[in-house]
Amino acid sequence: MAATQINTAYVSGNSNFFARLVQRIAAWNEMRQTRIALMSLSDHELADIGLTHADIDAIVSGKLAR
């Protein structure tokens, strides 16, 4: 009985690990896609939305909210 409980805890712990891993990969990919999209805009297009190329990293990392 104890072995079954240990295995269940092990599987449960691994599923939490993998769920967190998938979340982190998804968040990283979203930040990567946002950075690519913003970097593809011209200076004029960025100025239209009140940004510069220098703001992009702060926007993507969440340090600068607009």
mmJSON file of the N, C-alpha and C atoms, coordinates in Angstrom:
{"data_MODEL":{"atom_site":{
"group_PDB":["ATOM","ATOM","ATOM","ATOM","ATOM","ATOM","ATOM","ATOM","ATOM","ATOM","ATOM","ATOM","ATOM","ATOM","ATOM","ATOM","ATOM","ATOM","ATOM","ATOM","ATOM","ATOM","ATOM","ATOM","ATOM","ATOM","ATOM","ATOM","ATOM","ATOM","ATOM","ATOM","ATOM","ATOM","ATOM","ATOM","ATOM","ATOM","ATOM","ATOM","ATOM","ATOM","ATOM","ATOM","ATOM","ATOM","ATOM","ATOM","ATOM","ATOM","ATOM","ATOM","ATOM","ATOM","ATOM","ATOM","ATOM","ATOM","ATOM","ATOM","ATOM","ATOM","ATOM","ATOM","ATOM","ATOM","ATOM","ATOM","ATOM","ATOM","ATOM","ATOM","ATOM","ATOM","ATOM","ATOM","ATOM","ATOM","ATOM","ATOM","ATOM","ATOM","ATOM","ATOM","ATOM","ATOM","ATOM","ATOM","ATOM","ATOM","ATOM","ATOM","ATOM","ATOM","ATOM","ATOM","ATOM","ATOM","ATOM","ATOM","ATOM","ATOM","ATOM","ATOM","ATOM","ATOM","ATOM","ATOM","ATOM","ATOM","ATOM","ATOM","ATOM","ATOM","ATOM","ATOM","ATOM","ATOM","ATOM","ATOM","ATOM","ATOM","ATOM","ATOM","ATOM","ATOM","ATOM","ATOM","ATOM","ATOM","ATOM","ATOM","ATOM","ATOM","ATOM","ATOM","ATOM","ATOM","ATOM","ATOM","ATOM","ATOM","ATOM","ATOM","ATOM","ATOM","ATOM","ATOM","ATOM","ATOM","ATOM","ATOM","ATOM","ATOM","ATOM","ATOM","ATOM","ATOM","ATOM","ATOM","ATOM","ATOM","ATOM","ATOM","ATOM","ATOM","ATOM","ATOM","ATOM","ATOM","ATOM","ATOM","ATOM","ATOM","ATOM","ATOM","ATOM","ATOM","ATOM","ATOM","ATOM","ATOM","ATOM","ATOM","ATOM","ATOM","ATOM","ATOM","ATOM","ATOM","ATOM","ATOM","ATOM","ATOM","ATOM","ATOM","ATOM","ATOM"],
"id":[1,2,3,4,5,6,7,8,9,10,11,12,13,14,15,16,17,18,19,20,21,22,23,24,25,26,27,28,29,30,31,32,33,34,35,36,37,38,39,40,41,42,43,44,45,46,47,48,49,50,51,52,53,54,55,56,57,58,59,60,61,62,63,64,65,66,67,68,69,70,71,72,73,74,75,76,77,78,79,80,81,82,83,84,85,86,87,88,89,90,91,92,93,94,95,96,97,98,99,100,101,102,103,104,105,106,107,108,109,110,111,112,113,114,115,116,117,118,119,120,121,122,123,124,125,126,127,128,129,130,131,132,133,134,135,136,137,138,139,140,141,142,143,144,145,146,147,148,149,150,151,152,153,154,155,156,157,158,159,160,161,162,163,164,165,166,167,168,169,170,171,172,173,174,175,176,177,178,179,180,181,182,183,184,185,186,187,188,189,190,191,192,193,194,195,196,197,198],
"type_symbol":["N","C","C","N","C","C","N","C","C","N","C","C","N","C","C","N","C","C","N","C","C","N","C","C","N","C","C","N","C","C","N","C","C","N","C","C","N","C","C","N","C","C","N","C","C","N","C","C","N","C","C","N","C","C","N","C","C","N","C","C","N","C","C","N","C","C","N","C","C","N","C","C","N","C","C","N","C","C","N","C","C","N","C","C","N","C","C","N","C","C","N","C","C","N","C","C","N","C","C","N","C","C","N","C","C","N","C","C","N","C","C","N","C","C","N","C","C","N","C","C","N","C","C","N","C","C","N","C","C","N","C","C","N","C","C","N","C","C","N","C","C","N","C","C","N","C","C","N","C","C","N","C","C","N","C","C","N","C","C","N","C","C","N","C","C","N","C","C","N","C","C","N","C","C","N","C","C","N","C","C","N","C","C","N","C","C","N","C","C","N","C","C","N","C","C","N","C","C"],
"label_atom_id":["N","CA","C","N","CA","C","N","CA","C","N","CA","C","N","CA","C","N","CA","C","N","CA","C","N","CA","C","N","CA","C","N","CA","C","N","CA","C","N","CA","C","N","CA","C","N","CA","C","N","CA","C","N","CA","C","N","CA","C","N","CA","C","N","CA","C","N","CA","C","N","CA","C","N","CA","C","N","CA","C","N","CA","C","N","CA","C","N","CA","C","N","CA","C","N","CA","C","N","CA","C","N","CA","C","N","CA","C","N","CA","C","N","CA","C","N","CA","C","N","CA","C","N","CA","C","N","CA","C","N","CA","C","N","CA","C","N","CA","C","N","CA","C","N","CA","C","N","CA","C","N","CA","C","N","CA","C","N","CA","C","N","CA","C","N","CA","C","N","CA","C","N","CA","C","N","CA","C","N","CA","C","N","CA","C","N","CA","C","N","CA","C","N","CA","C","N","CA","C","N","CA","C","N","CA","C","N","CA","C","N","CA","C","N","CA","C","N","CA","C","N","CA","C","N","CA","C","N","CA","C"],
"label_alt_id":[null,null,null,null,null,null,null,null,null,null,null,null,null,null,null,null,null,null,null,null,null,null,null,null,null,null,null,null,null,null,null,null,null,null,null,null,null,null,null,null,null,null,null,null,null,null,null,null,null,null,null,null,null,null,null,null,null,null,null,null,null,null,null,null,null,null,null,null,null,null,null,null,null,null,null,null,null,null,null,null,null,null,null,null,null,null,null,null,null,null,null,null,null,null,null,null,null,null,null,null,null,null,null,null,null,null,null,null,null,null,null,null,null,null,null,null,null,null,null,null,null,null,null,null,null,null,null,null,null,null,null,null,null,null,null,null,null,null,null,null,null,null,null,null,null,null,null,null,null,null,null,null,null,null,null,null,null,null,null,null,null,null,null,null,null,null,null,null,null,null,null,null,null,null,null,null,null,null,null,null,null,null,null,null,null,null,null,null,null,null,null,null,null,null,null,null,null,null],
"label_comp_id":["MET","MET","MET","ALA","ALA","ALA","ALA","ALA","ALA","THR","THR","THR","GLN","GLN","GLN","ILE","ILE","ILE","ASN","ASN","ASN","THR","THR","THR","ALA","ALA","ALA","TYR","TYR","TYR","VAL","VAL","VAL","SER","SER","SER","GLY","GLY","GLY","ASN","ASN","ASN","SER","SER","SER","ASN","ASN","ASN","PHE","PHE","PHE","PHE","PHE","PHE","ALA","ALA","ALA","ARG","ARG","ARG","LEU","LEU","LEU","VAL","VAL","VAL","GLN","GLN","GLN","ARG","ARG","ARG","ILE","ILE","ILE","ALA","ALA","ALA","ALA","ALA","ALA","TRP","TRP","TRP","ASN","ASN","ASN","GLU","GLU","GLU","MET","MET","MET","ARG","ARG","ARG","GLN","GLN","GLN","THR","THR","THR","ARG","ARG","ARG","ILE","ILE","ILE","ALA","ALA","ALA","LEU","LEU","LEU","MET","MET","MET","SER","SER","SER","LEU","LEU","LEU","SER","SER","SER","ASP","ASP","ASP","HIS","HIS","HIS","GLU","GLU","GLU","LEU","LEU","LEU","ALA","ALA","ALA","ASP","ASP","ASP","ILE","ILE","ILE","GLY","GLY","GLY","LEU","LEU","LEU","THR","THR","THR","HIS","HIS","HIS","ALA","ALA","ALA","ASP","ASP","ASP","ILE","ILE","ILE","ASP","ASP","ASP","ALA","ALA","ALA","ILE","ILE","ILE","VAL","VAL","VAL","SER","SER","SER","GLY","GLY","GLY","LYS","LYS","LYS","LEU","LEU","LEU","ALA","ALA","ALA","ARG","ARG","ARG"],
"label_asym_id":["A","A","A","A","A","A","A","A","A","A","A","A","A","A","A","A","A","A","A","A","A","A","A","A","A","A","A","A","A","A","A","A","A","A","A","A","A","A","A","A","A","A","A","A","A","A","A","A","A","A","A","A","A","A","A","A","A","A","A","A","A","A","A","A","A","A","A","A","A","A","A","A","A","A","A","A","A","A","A","A","A","A","A","A","A","A","A","A","A","A","A","A","A","A","A","A","A","A","A","A","A","A","A","A","A","A","A","A","A","A","A","A","A","A","A","A","A","A","A","A","A","A","A","A","A","A","A","A","A","A","A","A","A","A","A","A","A","A","A","A","A","A","A","A","A","A","A","A","A","A","A","A","A","A","A","A","A","A","A","A","A","A","A","A","A","A","A","A","A","A","A","A","A","A","A","A","A","A","A","A","A","A","A","A","A","A","A","A","A","A","A","A","A","A","A","A","A","A"],
"label_entity_id":["1","1","1","1","1","1","1","1","1","1","1","1","1","1","1","1","1","1","1","1","1","1","1","1","1","1","1","1","1","1","1","1","1","1","1","1","1","1","1","1","1","1","1","1","1","1","1","1","1","1","1","1","1","1","1","1","1","1","1","1","1","1","1","1","1","1","1","1","1","1","1","1","1","1","1","1","1","1","1","1","1","1","1","1","1","1","1","1","1","1","1","1","1","1","1","1","1","1","1","1","1","1","1","1","1","1","1","1","1","1","1","1","1","1","1","1","1","1","1","1","1","1","1","1","1","1","1","1","1","1","1","1","1","1","1","1","1","1","1","1","1","1","1","1","1","1","1","1","1","1","1","1","1","1","1","1","1","1","1","1","1","1","1","1","1","1","1","1","1","1","1","1","1","1","1","1","1","1","1","1","1","1","1","1","1","1","1","1","1","1","1","1","1","1","1","1","1","1"],
"label_seq_id":[1,1,1,2,2,2,3,3,3,4,4,4,5,5,5,6,6,6,7,7,7,8,8,8,9,9,9,10,10,10,11,11,11,12,12,12,13,13,13,14,14,14,15,15,15,16,16,16,17,17,17,18,18,18,19,19,19,20,20,20,21,21,21,22,22,22,23,23,23,24,24,24,25,25,25,26,26,26,27,27,27,28,28,28,29,29,29,30,30,30,31,31,31,32,32,32,33,33,33,34,34,34,35,35,35,36,36,36,37,37,37,38,38,38,39,39,39,40,40,40,41,41,41,42,42,42,43,43,43,44,44,44,45,45,45,46,46,46,47,47,47,48,48,48,49,49,49,50,50,50,51,51,51,52,52,52,53,53,53,54,54,54,55,55,55,56,56,56,57,57,57,58,58,58,59,59,59,60,60,60,61,61,61,62,62,62,63,63,63,64,64,64,65,65,65,66,66,66],
"pdbx_PDB_ins_code":[null,null,null,null,null,null,null,null,null,null,null,null,null,null,null,null,null,null,null,null,null,null,null,null,null,null,null,null,null,null,null,null,null,null,null,null,null,null,null,null,null,null,null,null,null,null,null,null,null,null,null,null,null,null,null,null,null,null,null,null,null,null,null,null,null,null,null,null,null,null,null,null,null,null,null,null,null,null,null,null,null,null,null,null,null,null,null,null,null,null,null,null,null,null,null,null,null,null,null,null,null,null,null,null,null,null,null,null,null,null,null,null,null,null,null,null,null,null,null,null,null,null,null,null,null,null,null,null,null,null,null,null,null,null,null,null,null,null,null,null,null,null,null,null,null,null,null,null,null,null,null,null,null,null,null,null,null,null,null,null,null,null,null,null,null,null,null,null,null,null,null,null,null,null,null,null,null,null,null,null,null,null,null,null,null,null,null,null,null,null,null,null,null,null,null,null,null,null],
"Cartn_x":[0.825,0.0,0.873,1.926,2.793,3.454,3.852,4.485,3.523,2.254,1.254,1.095,1.103,0.974,2.199,3.379,4.59,4.564,4.181,4.111,3.089,1.953,0.933,1.462,2.155,2.726,3.784,4.583,5.623,5.007,3.982,3.305,2.649,2.004,1.342,2.369,3.494,4.543,5.103,5.279,5.794,4.794,3.514,2.531,2.49,2.67,2.744,3.982,5.085,6.326,6.139,5.58,5.396,4.362,3.341,2.358,3.017,3.858,4.574,5.562,6.21,7.155,6.453,5.309,4.543,4.086,3.659,3.247,4.412,5.582,6.745,7.161,7.098,7.445,6.435,5.156,4.122,4.317,4.634,4.861,6.091,7.157,8.369,8.067,7.314,6.998,6.137,5.211,4.378,5.231,6.168,7.065,7.936,8.413,9.244,8.468,7.214,6.396,6.06,5.8,5.515,6.73,7.908,9.145,9.368,9.183,9.367,8.397,7.136,6.127,6.459,6.853,7.178,8.45,9.435,10.684,10.482,9.445,9.198,8.54,8.067,7.438,8.488,8.144,9.054,9.007,9.957,9.968,8.667,8.174,6.931,5.744,5.668,4.556,4.619,5.821,5.962,5.569,5.956,5.602,4.086,3.391,1.926,1.287,1.938,1.384,2.135,2.968,3.64,4.838,5.516,6.68,7.887,9.037,10.268,10.862,11.866,12.512,13.155,13.569,14.167,13.156,11.874,10.828,10.456,10.842,10.335,10.689,11.941,12.313,11.545,11.354,10.604,9.141,8.569,7.17,7.028,7.891,7.804,8.007,8.926,9.201,8.176,7.295,6.261,6.701,7.889,8.397,7.821,7.29,6.709,5.304,4.327,2.936,2.401,1.724,1.136,-0.351],
"Cartn_y":[-1.191,0.0,1.26,1.264,2.445,2.703,1.647,1.827,2.48,2.112,2.714,4.194,4.531,5.934,6.734,6.148,6.842,7.049,6.019,6.15,7.195,7.243,8.241,9.642,9.807,11.116,11.491,10.52,10.772,11.197,10.505,10.84,12.201,12.464,13.752,14.882,14.682,15.701,15.947,14.889,15.053,15.761,15.484,16.148,17.645,17.998,19.424,20.059,19.339,19.836,20.079,19.099,19.232,20.305,20.457,21.515,22.882,23.051,24.326,24.547,23.478,23.583,24.032,23.44,23.81,25.264,25.7,27.097,28.04,27.704,28.572,28.631,27.506,27.489,28.314,28.192,28.965,30.464,30.846,32.265,32.789,31.988,32.381,32.561,31.646,31.728,32.954,33.262,34.455,35.718,35.786,36.941,37.028,35.906,35.865,36.368,35.912,36.344,37.826,38.317,39.742,40.57,40.147,40.872,40.898,39.775,39.71,40.651,40.642,41.5,42.973,43.349,44.755,45.177,44.301,44.639,44.792,44.181,44.29,45.618,46.367,47.656,48.727,49.678,50.789,51.79,52.72,53.767,54.559,54.832,55.6,54.818,53.534,52.716,52.602,52.445,52.396,53.738,54.849,56.171,56.357,55.754,55.848,55.228,54.225,53.597,54.044,55.061,55.656,54.878,54.167,53.372,53.709,53.304,53.327,51.925,51.692,50.379,50.119,51.175,51.014,50.506,50.717,50.286,48.805,48.174,46.835,45.808,45.763,44.764,44.978,46.229,46.504,46.112,46.349,45.964,44.458,43.747,42.29,41.647,42.184,41.597,42.013,42.946,43.383,44.486,45.029,46.091,47.462,47.58,48.841,48.56,49.035,48.813,50.061,49.874,51.009,50.829],
"Cartn_z":[0.0,0.0,0.0,0.764,0.828,-0.518,-1.212,-2.52,-3.499,-3.432,-4.301,-3.984,-2.716,-2.328,-2.766,-2.643,-3.076,-4.585,-5.329,-6.782,-7.188,-6.526,-6.832,-6.564,-5.452,-5.134,-6.168,-6.588,-7.581,-8.909,-9.351,-10.613,-10.5,-9.382,-9.182,-9.197,-8.523,-8.51,-9.89,-10.663,-12.021,-12.914,-12.752,-13.602,-13.293,-12.013,-11.668,-12.281,-12.231,-12.821,-14.317,-15.002,-16.445,-16.787,-15.968,-16.202,-16.071,-15.044,-14.877,-16.015,-16.446,-17.551,-18.83,-19.116,-20.306,-20.21,-19.025,-18.835,-19.099,-18.575,-18.764,-20.227,-20.913,-22.34,-23.135,-22.799,-23.497,-23.257,-22.022,-21.709,-22.45,-22.477,-23.193,-24.678,-25.248,-26.674,-26.98,-26.098,-26.299,-26.252,-25.301,-25.218,-26.471,-26.952,-28.151,-29.357,-29.511,-30.644,-30.554,-29.351,-29.165,-29.533,-29.071,-29.389,-30.9,-31.557,-33.019,-33.728,-33.291,-33.93,-33.73,-32.522,-32.265,-32.991,-33.043,-33.732,-35.237,-35.771,-37.213,-37.595,-36.599,-36.884,-37.134,-37.98,-38.257,-37.096,-37.095,-36.068,-36.083,-37.28,-37.42,-36.845,-37.151,-36.636,-35.116,-34.567,-33.111,-32.485,-33.128,-32.613,-32.587,-33.548,-33.581,-32.34,-31.772,-30.561,-29.304,-29.453,-28.304,-27.8,-28.68,-28.284,-29.139,-28.652,-29.437,-29.393,-30.219,-30.193,-28.827,-28.142,-26.811,-25.782,-26.012,-25.077,-25.213,-26.287,-26.61,-25.539,-25.101,-24.085,-22.784,-22.384,-21.163,-21.308,-22.459,-22.706,-22.649,-23.337,-23.41,-22.042,-21.254,-19.934,-18.885,-19.225,-18.293,-17.347,-17.558,-16.687,-17.035,-18.241,-18.694,-19.195,-18.464,-18.859,-19.538,-20.631,-21.357,-21.415],
"occupancy":[1.0,1.0,1.0,1.0,1.0,1.0,1.0,1.0,1.0,1.0,1.0,1.0,1.0,1.0,1.0,1.0,1.0,1.0,1.0,1.0,1.0,1.0,1.0,1.0,1.0,1.0,1.0,1.0,1.0,1.0,1.0,1.0,1.0,1.0,1.0,1.0,1.0,1.0,1.0,1.0,1.0,1.0,1.0,1.0,1.0,1.0,1.0,1.0,1.0,1.0,1.0,1.0,1.0,1.0,1.0,1.0,1.0,1.0,1.0,1.0,1.0,1.0,1.0,1.0,1.0,1.0,1.0,1.0,1.0,1.0,1.0,1.0,1.0,1.0,1.0,1.0,1.0,1.0,1.0,1.0,1.0,1.0,1.0,1.0,1.0,1.0,1.0,1.0,1.0,1.0,1.0,1.0,1.0,1.0,1.0,1.0,1.0,1.0,1.0,1.0,1.0,1.0,1.0,1.0,1.0,1.0,1.0,1.0,1.0,1.0,1.0,1.0,1.0,1.0,1.0,1.0,1.0,1.0,1.0,1.0,1.0,1.0,1.0,1.0,1.0,1.0,1.0,1.0,1.0,1.0,1.0,1.0,1.0,1.0,1.0,1.0,1.0,1.0,1.0,1.0,1.0,1.0,1.0,1.0,1.0,1.0,1.0,1.0,1.0,1.0,1.0,1.0,1.0,1.0,1.0,1.0,1.0,1.0,1.0,1.0,1.0,1.0,1.0,1.0,1.0,1.0,1.0,1.0,1.0,1.0,1.0,1.0,1.0,1.0,1.0,1.0,1.0,1.0,1.0,1.0,1.0,1.0,1.0,1.0,1.0,1.0,1.0,1.0,1.0,1.0,1.0,1.0,1.0,1.0,1.0,1.0,1.0,1.0],
"B_iso_or_equiv":[0.0,0.0,0.0,0.0,0.0,0.0,0.0,0.0,0.0,0.0,0.0,0.0,0.0,0.0,0.0,0.0,0.0,0.0,0.0,0.0,0.0,0.0,0.0,0.0,0.0,0.0,0.0,0.0,0.0,0.0,0.0,0.0,0.0,0.0,0.0,0.0,0.0,0.0,0.0,0.0,0.0,0.0,0.0,0.0,0.0,0.0,0.0,0.0,0.0,0.0,0.0,0.0,0.0,0.0,0.0,0.0,0.0,0.0,0.0,0.0,0.0,0.0,0.0,0.0,0.0,0.0,0.0,0.0,0.0,0.0,0.0,0.0,0.0,0.0,0.0,0.0,0.0,0.0,0.0,0.0,0.0,0.0,0.0,0.0,0.0,0.0,0.0,0.0,0.0,0.0,0.0,0.0,0.0,0.0,0.0,0.0,0.0,0.0,0.0,0.0,0.0,0.0,0.0,0.0,0.0,0.0,0.0,0.0,0.0,0.0,0.0,0.0,0.0,0.0,0.0,0.0,0.0,0.0,0.0,0.0,0.0,0.0,0.0,0.0,0.0,0.0,0.0,0.0,0.0,0.0,0.0,0.0,0.0,0.0,0.0,0.0,0.0,0.0,0.0,0.0,0.0,0.0,0.0,0.0,0.0,0.0,0.0,0.0,0.0,0.0,0.0,0.0,0.0,0.0,0.0,0.0,0.0,0.0,0.0,0.0,0.0,0.0,0.0,0.0,0.0,0.0,0.0,0.0,0.0,0.0,0.0,0.0,0.0,0.0,0.0,0.0,0.0,0.0,0.0,0.0,0.0,0.0,0.0,0.0,0.0,0.0,0.0,0.0,0.0,0.0,0.0,0.0,0.0,0.0,0.0,0.0,0.0,0.0],
"pdbx_formal_charge":[null,null,null,null,null,null,null,null,null,null,null,null,null,null,null,null,null,null,null,null,null,null,null,null,null,null,null,null,null,null,null,null,null,null,null,null,null,null,null,null,null,null,null,null,null,null,null,null,null,null,null,null,null,null,null,null,null,null,null,null,null,null,null,null,null,null,null,null,null,null,null,null,null,null,null,null,null,null,null,null,null,null,null,null,null,null,null,null,null,null,null,null,null,null,null,null,null,null,null,null,null,null,null,null,null,null,null,null,null,null,null,null,null,null,null,null,null,null,null,null,null,null,null,null,null,null,null,null,null,null,null,null,null,null,null,null,null,null,null,null,null,null,null,null,null,null,null,null,null,null,null,null,null,null,null,null,null,null,null,null,null,null,null,null,null,null,null,null,null,null,null,null,null,null,null,null,null,null,null,null,null,null,null,null,null,null,null,null,null,null,null,null,null,null,null,null,null,null],
"auth_seq_id":[1,1,1,2,2,2,3,3,3,4,4,4,5,5,5,6,6,6,7,7,7,8,8,8,9,9,9,10,10,10,11,11,11,12,12,12,13,13,13,14,14,14,15,15,15,16,16,16,17,17,17,18,18,18,19,19,19,20,20,20,21,21,21,22,22,22,23,23,23,24,24,24,25,25,25,26,26,26,27,27,27,28,28,28,29,29,29,30,30,30,31,31,31,32,32,32,33,33,33,34,34,34,35,35,35,36,36,36,37,37,37,38,38,38,39,39,39,40,40,40,41,41,41,42,42,42,43,43,43,44,44,44,45,45,45,46,46,46,47,47,47,48,48,48,49,49,49,50,50,50,51,51,51,52,52,52,53,53,53,54,54,54,55,55,55,56,56,56,57,57,57,58,58,58,59,59,59,60,60,60,61,61,61,62,62,62,63,63,63,64,64,64,65,65,65,66,66,66],
"auth_comp_id":["MET","MET","MET","ALA","ALA","ALA","ALA","ALA","ALA","THR","THR","THR","GLN","GLN","GLN","ILE","ILE","ILE","ASN","ASN","ASN","THR","THR","THR","ALA","ALA","ALA","TYR","TYR","TYR","VAL","VAL","VAL","SER","SER","SER","GLY","GLY","GLY","ASN","ASN","ASN","SER","SER","SER","ASN","ASN","ASN","PHE","PHE","PHE","PHE","PHE","PHE","ALA","ALA","ALA","ARG","ARG","ARG","LEU","LEU","LEU","VAL","VAL","VAL","GLN","GLN","GLN","ARG","ARG","ARG","ILE","ILE","ILE","ALA","ALA","ALA","ALA","ALA","ALA","TRP","TRP","TRP","ASN","ASN","ASN","GLU","GLU","GLU","MET","MET","MET","ARG","ARG","ARG","GLN","GLN","GLN","THR","THR","THR","ARG","ARG","ARG","ILE","ILE","ILE","ALA","ALA","ALA","LEU","LEU","LEU","MET","MET","MET","SER","SER","SER","LEU","LEU","LEU","SER","SER","SER","ASP","ASP","ASP","HIS","HIS","HIS","GLU","GLU","GLU","LEU","LEU","LEU","ALA","ALA","ALA","ASP","ASP","ASP","ILE","ILE","ILE","GLY","GLY","GLY","LEU","LEU","LEU","THR","THR","THR","HIS","HIS","HIS","ALA","ALA","ALA","ASP","ASP","ASP","ILE","ILE","ILE","ASP","ASP","ASP","ALA","ALA","ALA","ILE","ILE","ILE","VAL","VAL","VAL","SER","SER","SER","GLY","GLY","GLY","LYS","LYS","LYS","LEU","LEU","LEU","ALA","ALA","ALA","ARG","ARG","ARG"],
"auth_asym_id":["A","A","A","A","A","A","A","A","A","A","A","A","A","A","A","A","A","A","A","A","A","A","A","A","A","A","A","A","A","A","A","A","A","A","A","A","A","A","A","A","A","A","A","A","A","A","A","A","A","A","A","A","A","A","A","A","A","A","A","A","A","A","A","A","A","A","A","A","A","A","A","A","A","A","A","A","A","A","A","A","A","A","A","A","A","A","A","A","A","A","A","A","A","A","A","A","A","A","A","A","A","A","A","A","A","A","A","A","A","A","A","A","A","A","A","A","A","A","A","A","A","A","A","A","A","A","A","A","A","A","A","A","A","A","A","A","A","A","A","A","A","A","A","A","A","A","A","A","A","A","A","A","A","A","A","A","A","A","A","A","A","A","A","A","A","A","A","A","A","A","A","A","A","A","A","A","A","A","A","A","A","A","A","A","A","A","A","A","A","A","A","A","A","A","A","A","A","A"],
"auth_atom_id":["N","CA","C","N","CA","C","N","CA","C","N","CA","C","N","CA","C","N","CA","C","N","CA","C","N","CA","C","N","CA","C","N","CA","C","N","CA","C","N","CA","C","N","CA","C","N","CA","C","N","CA","C","N","CA","C","N","CA","C","N","CA","C","N","CA","C","N","CA","C","N","CA","C","N","CA","C","N","CA","C","N","CA","C","N","CA","C","N","CA","C","N","CA","C","N","CA","C","N","CA","C","N","CA","C","N","CA","C","N","CA","C","N","CA","C","N","CA","C","N","CA","C","N","CA","C","N","CA","C","N","CA","C","N","CA","C","N","CA","C","N","CA","C","N","CA","C","N","CA","C","N","CA","C","N","CA","C","N","CA","C","N","CA","C","N","CA","C","N","CA","C","N","CA","C","N","CA","C","N","CA","C","N","CA","C","N","CA","C","N","CA","C","N","CA","C","N","CA","C","N","CA","C","N","CA","C","N","CA","C","N","CA","C","N","CA","C","N","CA","C","N","CA","C","N","CA","C","N","CA","C"],
"pdbx_PDB_model_num":[1,1,1,1,1,1,1,1,1,1,1,1,1,1,1,1,1,1,1,1,1,1,1,1,1,1,1,1,1,1,1,1,1,1,1,1,1,1,1,1,1,1,1,1,1,1,1,1,1,1,1,1,1,1,1,1,1,1,1,1,1,1,1,1,1,1,1,1,1,1,1,1,1,1,1,1,1,1,1,1,1,1,1,1,1,1,1,1,1,1,1,1,1,1,1,1,1,1,1,1,1,1,1,1,1,1,1,1,1,1,1,1,1,1,1,1,1,1,1,1,1,1,1,1,1,1,1,1,1,1,1,1,1,1,1,1,1,1,1,1,1,1,1,1,1,1,1,1,1,1,1,1,1,1,1,1,1,1,1,1,1,1,1,1,1,1,1,1,1,1,1,1,1,1,1,1,1,1,1,1,1,1,1,1,1,1,1,1,1,1,1,1,1,1,1,1,1,1]
}}}
